[in-house]
């Protein structure tokens, strides 16, 4: 899994996905597959060789981020923080506890949210119907989960 050991060389052109798990939900069984999904999504979007941070946080931390950066109260399921400099794509922050409330299949929801966050980092949006259709189609293709 990318990000496991910084001394391991990355394959040429491969993206690097760094994981930070700062919450209490057990994630061991799915983290590896989410990293692989992120790598496949980046490759499919022509983003070889970039670095992405993928963080899993508890509702309190997500609430603080949501309020600080978007001015909205309460936790949300996913936030994206683009960097776009020197191969650093950005950060995708996911709250598994909120995700579990969105969909009884938590793992499917996590796949959807990871892809959703990455697509936002790449400039996709869902404010207008046409943009939403494109983004939702890509989400479904990459995550294997139909969009809401």
Helices and strands as residue ranges (DSSP letters): E 16-22, H 28-44, E 51-57, H 59-70, E 78-85, E 88-94, H 96-102, H 106-121, H 129-143
